[in-house]
Amino acid sequence: MRQIILDTETTGIDPKQGHRIIEIGCVELLDRKLTHQHYHQYIQPEREVEEEAIGVHGITNELLTDKPKFAEVVDAFMQFVQGAELVIHNAPFDVGFINHELSLLKDNVWGKIEDHCKITDTLKMARKTYPGQRNSLDALCKRLGVDNSGRELHGALLDSEILADVYLMMTGGQVSLKLAHESASGGAGWTRKSRDQRGVLKVLEPTPEELTAHQAYLAKMFKDQENPPVW
């Protein structure tokens, strides 16, 4: 099962007002394990970034001056996500912007992102799991114990990495802490030991004195008619 955790940053909040994508960040999960494969790209939006948006993500117009346009990176991006399940927090926002960018292409051979990927919205999942509570990415990090201490500003790649941890915690945790590319015996991960690897368990027998004390304690319990043992 291949999943891509995705996030975007934009010039503003509404593509219908001409706003564009300026950053895409994705990390890959394979069978619920991080693979270290990722896609990250800054994009020249061909318009100014709103000051309010800069205050959120810190991406300035000057930083984007020499970056490629979406049409120049679309094939690499679509090939990376092709056939995967896209896991996105507040998916309608990012999907709406991606489809807007695709619609602006002179020769759009890709159609819509939904034609190539299944979309999973973690915000929708969180609202169902934690009704009536705050379900922003920061709120979920606090609730689930995910470290987001480095998130002073929004960033597509960083937010994708954080969302990957949040998604795994929300859906039962990682199958293994071992990364997908590591062998069963290497790397920083761990695996369950087989029965043969566990060795012989040592059985500690009670001493005669311990047995006598235990029997005396049980006899005292059964004499207590007001609070007899439930067993």
C-alpha positions, 0 to 999 in steps of 0.5 A: 500500500503506497500513500503520499502525505501531501501539503501545499503553500499558496499565494492566498486562500482562493484559487478562484481569485487567481491564487496559485501554488508556491510550494508542494511537499510530499513524503511517502509511506509504503505499508505504513512505513516512512521510506525517506522518498519525498517530493519537494518543490518551490514554484514561481506562481506568476503573481504576487504572494499576499502579505497575509500569506507570507505571514503564515508560511514565510515564503517571499516573492524574492525567494520565488523569483528563480523557481520553475513554473508549475507547467515545468514541474507538473510531470515530475510531481504527477509521476511521483503521486501516480496511483497512490493514496493522497493523505491531506489535512483539509484535502478540499483546499489542496486538491482545489489548488492542484486541480486549478493549476492543472486546468491552467495548463495549455495541454492538460494531459493529466485531467484532475488529481482524483483521476490518478489518486485516492484522496483521504482527508485527515481533517474529516477523519479527525472531526469524526474521531474527536467531535467538537474539539479543535482539529488543526494540525497543531491541535492534533500534534498536542493531543497525540503527542507528536513533536511539532516544536520546529513548526514556527511557520507553515512549510509544505514538506515539514507539515507533510512530515508532521502529518505523516506522524499524526496520521499514523497515530490516528490510525493505530500507529506504525506497523513497525518503527523500522523504515521500509528500506531497512533490513529486518536486522539493521537500521534504527528500527526493531522487529518482534522476536520469533519464539525461537529467538526468545530463549528459555523462560526462567521459572521461579518456584516459591519457597516453603515459607512463601507458600505457607504465608500465602495459604495463611493469607487466603484462609484469612480472606475467606473468613471475612464474611463482610468482604469475601473475595469475588473469586 
